[in-house]
Amino acid sequence: MSFPIRSISVDLYTKIIWTIIALSLAMLAFRPALRPMPVQAQADSPRFYVEPGNTLIRKPGGELQVQGRMFVDLRNGDIWGFPTNTDLPYPVDFINNTPPVSAAIYLGRFDLSSMKPSK
């Protein structure tokens, strides 16, 4: 009994191709388990700009003036002030033993959309 050479080579070729496909799919499936991608907790670009040092924060209307930190939201230009009531960069309460929480004061907005390059 003789086998035609053509049918054996086609069958061998098909098996080799299916084996390559199966190995490639297995490699794609197991790659994340063998070498996981690193996770980053930070954003690609900062959202806030923190003004260095303390500055005098004046609530609109002039009813409040305190020392504090100024933050600028770089996405929309909103300006926020966080009172510290001291020259320290963080809020301090000399009377109570609990850490104080500084509430944000909305100070205004920079119109970032109006910045256009000159031609």
C-alpha positions as a Markdown table, in Angstrom:
| # | Residue | x | y | z |
|---|---|---|---|---|
| 1 | Met | 0.0 | 0.0 | 0.0 |
| 2 | Ser | 1.5 | 3.3 | -1.0 |
| 3 | Phe | 0.6 | 6.8 | 0.1 |
| 4 | Pro | 0.6 | 9.6 | -2.2 |
| 5 | Ile | 3.5 | 12.0 | -1.4 |
| 6 | Arg | 1.3 | 15.1 | -2.0 |
| 7 | Ser | -1.3 | 14.2 | 0.6 |
| 8 | Ile | 1.4 | 13.6 | 3.3 |
| 9 | Ser | 3.1 | 16.9 | 2.7 |
| 10 | Val | -0.2 | 18.8 | 2.8 |
| 11 | Asp | -1.2 | 17.1 | 6.0 |
| 12 | Leu | 2.3 | 17.8 | 7.6 |
| 13 | Tyr | 2.1 | 21.4 | 6.5 |
| 14 | Thr | -1.4 | 21.8 | 8.0 |
| 15 | Lys | -0.2 | 20.3 | 11.3 |
| 16 | Ile | 2.8 | 22.6 | 11.4 |
| 17 | Ile | 0.6 | 25.7 | 10.8 |
| 18 | Trp | -1.9 | 24.7 | 13.4 |
| 19 | Thr | 0.9 | 24.1 | 15.9 |
| 20 | Ile | 2.4 | 27.5 | 15.2 |
| 21 | Ile | -1.0 | 29.1 | 15.7 |
| 22 | Ala | -1.6 | 27.2 | 18.9 |
| 23 | Leu | 1.8 | 28.1 | 20.4 |
| 24 | Ser | 1.4 | 31.8 | 19.4 |
| 25 | Leu | -2.0 | 32.0 | 21.1 |
| 26 | Ala | -0.7 | 30.3 | 24.2 |
| 27 | Met | 2.2 | 32.8 | 24.3 |
| 28 | Leu | -0.2 | 35.7 | 24.1 |
| 29 | Ala | -2.4 | 34.2 | 26.7 |
| 30 | Phe | 0.3 | 33.5 | 29.3 |
| 31 | Arg | 2.5 | 36.6 | 28.7 |
| 32 | Pro | 0.6 | 38.8 | 31.3 |
| 33 | Ala | 0.9 | 36.1 | 33.9 |
| 34 | Leu | 4.6 | 35.6 | 33.4 |
| 35 | Arg | 5.5 | 39.2 | 33.0 |
| 36 | Pro | 2.8 | 41.6 | 34.3 |
| 37 | Met | 2.7 | 45.2 | 33.4 |
| 38 | Pro | 3.7 | 47.6 | 36.2 |
| 39 | Val | 0.9 | 49.6 | 37.8 |
| 40 | Gln | 1.2 | 53.3 | 38.3 |
| 41 | Ala | -0.8 | 55.2 | 40.9 |
| 42 | Gln | 0.1 | 58.6 | 39.6 |
| 43 | Ala | -1.3 | 60.4 | 36.6 |
| 44 | Asp | 0.8 | 61.1 | 33.5 |
| 45 | Ser | 0.6 | 64.9 | 34.2 |
| 46 | Pro | 0.0 | 66.7 | 37.4 |
| 47 | Arg | -3.4 | 68.1 | 38.0 |
| 48 | Phe | -2.5 | 70.8 | 40.6 |
| 49 | Tyr | 0.2 | 73.4 | 40.8 |
| 50 | Val | 1.1 | 74.1 | 44.4 |
| 51 | Glu | 2.6 | 77.6 | 44.9 |
| 52 | Pro | 5.8 | 77.3 | 46.7 |
| 53 | Gly | 5.8 | 78.8 | 50.2 |
| 54 | Asn | 2.9 | 80.4 | 52.0 |
| 55 | Thr | 1.0 | 83.5 | 50.8 |
| 56 | Leu | -1.7 | 85.8 | 52.1 |
| 57 | Ile | -5.0 | 84.3 | 51.2 |
| 58 | Arg | -7.8 | 86.8 | 50.8 |
| 59 | Lys | -11.3 | 85.5 | 50.5 |
| 60 | Pro | -13.3 | 87.4 | 47.8 |
| 61 | Gly | -15.1 | 90.2 | 49.5 |
| 62 | Gly | -12.2 | 90.9 | 51.9 |
| 63 | Glu | -13.8 | 89.4 | 54.9 |
| 64 | Leu | -11.0 | 86.9 | 55.6 |
| 65 | Gln | -7.2 | 87.3 | 55.3 |
| 66 | Val | -5.0 | 84.4 | 56.5 |
| 67 | Gln | -1.7 | 82.8 | 55.7 |
| 68 | Gly | -2.0 | 79.6 | 53.6 |
| 69 | Arg | -1.1 | 77.6 | 50.6 |
| 70 | Met | -2.4 | 78.3 | 47.1 |
| 71 | Phe | -3.3 | 75.6 | 44.6 |
| 72 | Val | -4.1 | 76.0 | 40.9 |
| 73 | Asp | -6.1 | 73.4 | 39.1 |
| 74 | Leu | -4.3 | 73.0 | 35.8 |
| 75 | Arg | -7.2 | 71.4 | 34.0 |
| 76 | Asn | -9.6 | 74.4 | 34.3 |
| 77 | Gly | -7.6 | 77.3 | 36.0 |
| 78 | Asp | -9.5 | 77.3 | 39.3 |
| 79 | Ile | -7.5 | 78.8 | 42.2 |
| 80 | Trp | -8.0 | 77.5 | 45.7 |
| 81 | Gly | -6.5 | 78.6 | 49.0 |
| 82 | Phe | -6.0 | 76.4 | 52.0 |
| 83 | Pro | -5.5 | 78.3 | 55.2 |
| 84 | Thr | -2.7 | 77.2 | 57.5 |
| 85 | Asn | -3.0 | 80.2 | 59.9 |
| 86 | Thr | 0.8 | 80.1 | 60.4 |
| 87 | Asp | 3.9 | 80.4 | 58.3 |
| 88 | Leu | 4.1 | 76.6 | 58.3 |
| 89 | Pro | 3.2 | 74.8 | 55.1 |
| 90 | Tyr | 0.5 | 72.7 | 56.8 |
| 91 | Pro | -2.4 | 73.6 | 59.1 |
| 92 | Val | -1.7 | 73.8 | 62.8 |
| 93 | Asp | -3.9 | 74.0 | 65.9 |
| 94 | Phe | -2.0 | 74.7 | 69.0 |
| 95 | Ile | -4.9 | 74.1 | 71.4 |
| 96 | Asn | -6.4 | 70.8 | 70.3 |
| 97 | Asn | -4.5 | 67.4 | 70.0 |
| 98 | Thr | -6.4 | 66.4 | 66.9 |
| 99 | Pro | -4.9 | 67.3 | 63.5 |
| 100 | Pro | -6.8 | 70.2 | 61.9 |
| 101 | Val | -8.4 | 70.0 | 58.5 |
| 102 | Ser | -8.0 | 73.0 | 56.3 |
| 103 | Ala | -11.1 | 73.6 | 54.1 |
| 104 | Ala | -10.5 | 75.1 | 50.6 |
| 105 | Ile | -11.4 | 78.7 | 49.8 |
| 106 | Tyr | -12.3 | 79.4 | 46.2 |
| 107 | Leu | -10.2 | 82.4 | 45.2 |
| 108 | Gly | -10.9 | 82.8 | 41.4 |
| 109 | Arg | -10.0 | 81.4 | 38.1 |
| 110 | Phe | -7.3 | 81.8 | 35.5 |
| 111 | Asp | -8.8 | 81.7 | 31.9 |
| 112 | Leu | -6.4 | 79.2 | 30.5 |
| 113 | Ser | -8.4 | 79.0 | 27.2 |
| 114 | Ser | -7.4 | 82.7 | 26.4 |
| 115 | Met | -3.7 | 81.8 | 26.2 |
| 116 | Lys | -3.0 | 81.6 | 22.5 |
| 117 | Pro | 0.4 | 81.6 | 20.8 |
| 118 | Ser | 1.2 | 84.8 | 18.9 |
| 119 | Lys | 1.7 | 84.4 | 15.2 |
